[in-house]
């Protein structure tokens, strides 16, 4: 079920999106929200690098649920901290 080619492709695509967003964060914030939101640049930089991780977790959760790893998913869900 797990294919390294797909994982690396998703990681590369997510990293490319994150790098583009990280480089254009100041002009993007200025264009979308105005000058008063320029202080949010560091936060947008941090959030941009969550994109590759989200791409990977989406694929892995589908692969795990279609494989024989349901118990691993249950364990990870049980020990994960609650979302706030």
DOMAR-467845 format. One line per field, with one value per residue (C-alpha): residue number from 1; residue in three letters; x, y, z. Coordinates in nm, 4 decimals. Example, Ala and Ser with C-alpha at 12.3 -4.5 7.8 and 13.67 -1.06 7.14 Angstrom:
num = [1; 2] $
residuo = [ALA; SER] $
u = [1.2300; 1.3670] $
v = [-0.4500; -0.1060] $
w = [0.7800; 0.7140] $
END
This chain:
num = [1; 2; 3; 4; 5; 6; 7; 8; 9; 10; 11; 12; 13; 14; 15; 16; 17; 18; 19; 20; 21; 22; 23; 24; 25; 26; 27; 28; 29; 30; 31; 32; 33; 34; 35; 36; 37; 38; 39; 40; 41; 42; 43; 44; 45; 46; 47; 48; 49; 50; 51; 52; 53; 54; 55; 56; 57; 58; 59; 60; 61; 62; 63; 64; 65; 66; 67; 68; 69; 70; 71; 72; 73; 74; 75; 76; 77; 78; 79; 80; 81; 82; 83; 84] $
residuo = [UNK; UNK; UNK; UNK; UNK; UNK; UNK; UNK; UNK; UNK; UNK; UNK; UNK; UNK; UNK; UNK; UNK; UNK; UNK; UNK; UNK; UNK; UNK; UNK; UNK; UNK; UNK; UNK; UNK; UNK; UNK; UNK; UNK; UNK; UNK; UNK; UNK; UNK; UNK; UNK; UNK; UNK; UNK; UNK; UNK; UNK; UNK; UNK; UNK; UNK; UNK; UNK; UNK; UNK; UNK; UNK; UNK; UNK; UNK; UNK; UNK; UNK; UNK; UNK; UNK; UNK; UNK; UNK; UNK; UNK; UNK; UNK; UNK; UNK; UNK; UNK; UNK; UNK; UNK; UNK; UNK; UNK; UNK; UNK] $
u = [0.0000; 0.2790; 0.4555; 0.7716; 0.7227; 0.3877; 0.5246; 0.8190; 0.5961; 0.3581; 0.6460; 0.7990; 0.4690; 0.3963; 0.7487; 0.7192; 0.3898; 0.5340; 0.8482; 0.6432; 0.4155; 0.7122; 0.8858; 0.5718; 0.4259; 0.4759; 0.3322; 0.0537; -0.0434; -0.0318; -0.2483; -0.5080; -0.5332; -0.3537; -0.0621; -0.2017; -0.1499; 0.2171; 0.3130; 0.1581; 0.4434; 0.6328; 0.3133; 0.2376; 0.5919; 0.5355; 0.1970; 0.3322; 0.5591; 0.2604; 0.1469; 0.3936; 0.3072; -0.0621; -0.0029; 0.1855; -0.0647; -0.3536; -0.1878; -0.0662; -0.4046; -0.5665; -0.2947; -0.3141; -0.6917; -0.6915; -0.4148; -0.4130; -0.2991; -0.6254; -0.4900; -0.1973; -0.4361; -0.6450; -0.3365; -0.2118; -0.5555; -0.5835; -0.2468; -0.2693; -0.3220; -0.6671; -0.7085; -0.7754] $
v = [0.0000; 0.2447; 0.3655; 0.5718; 0.7393; 0.8792; 0.9858; 1.1689; 1.3311; 1.4572; 1.5760; 1.7608; 1.9213; 2.0279; 2.1648; 2.3621; 2.5156; 2.5907; 2.7494; 2.9675; 3.0748; 3.1412; 3.3596; 3.5554; 3.5852; 3.9616; 4.0700; 3.8148; 3.9426; 4.2998; 4.2174; 4.0091; 4.1760; 4.5093; 4.6640; 4.5967; 4.2204; 4.2312; 4.1326; 3.7898; 3.7067; 3.4765; 3.2882; 3.2401; 3.1109; 2.8512; 2.7514; 2.7237; 2.4381; 2.2434; 2.1957; 1.9130; 1.7384; 1.7635; 1.6162; 1.3229; 1.2554; 1.2553; 0.9876; 0.7862; 0.7842; 0.6499; 0.3902; 0.2792; 0.2521; 0.0438; -0.1800; -0.3967; -0.1192; -0.0115; -0.0900; 0.1455; 0.4238; 0.3595; 0.3718; 0.6967; 0.8544; 0.7420; 0.8855; 1.2103; 1.5254; 1.6824; 1.9662; 2.3041] $
w = [0.0000; 0.0758; -0.2351; -0.1871; -0.5241; -0.4184; -0.0791; -0.2364; -0.4986; -0.2322; -0.0173; -0.3129; -0.4140; -0.0575; -0.0128; -0.3379; -0.2248; 0.1187; -0.0280; -0.2621; 0.0196; 0.2485; -0.0108; -0.1007; 0.2479; 0.2966; -0.0405; -0.0050; 0.3391; 0.2130; -0.0886; 0.0946; 0.4358; 0.4254; 0.6102; 0.9579; 0.9098; 0.8062; 1.1606; 1.0894; 0.8478; 1.0897; 1.1704; 0.8020; 0.7541; 1.0257; 0.8896; 0.5351; 0.6375; 0.7664; 0.4039; 0.3202; 0.6451; 0.5647; 0.2191; 0.3725; 0.6499; 0.4039; 0.1936; 0.4917; 0.6631; 0.3461; 0.2997; 0.6614; 0.6648; 0.3446; 0.4693; 0.7758; 1.0094; 1.1679; 1.5134; 1.4578; 1.3575; 1.6685; 1.8908; 1.7327; 1.7686; 2.1298; 2.2381; 2.0365; 2.2393; 2.2079; 1.9610; 2.1150] $
END
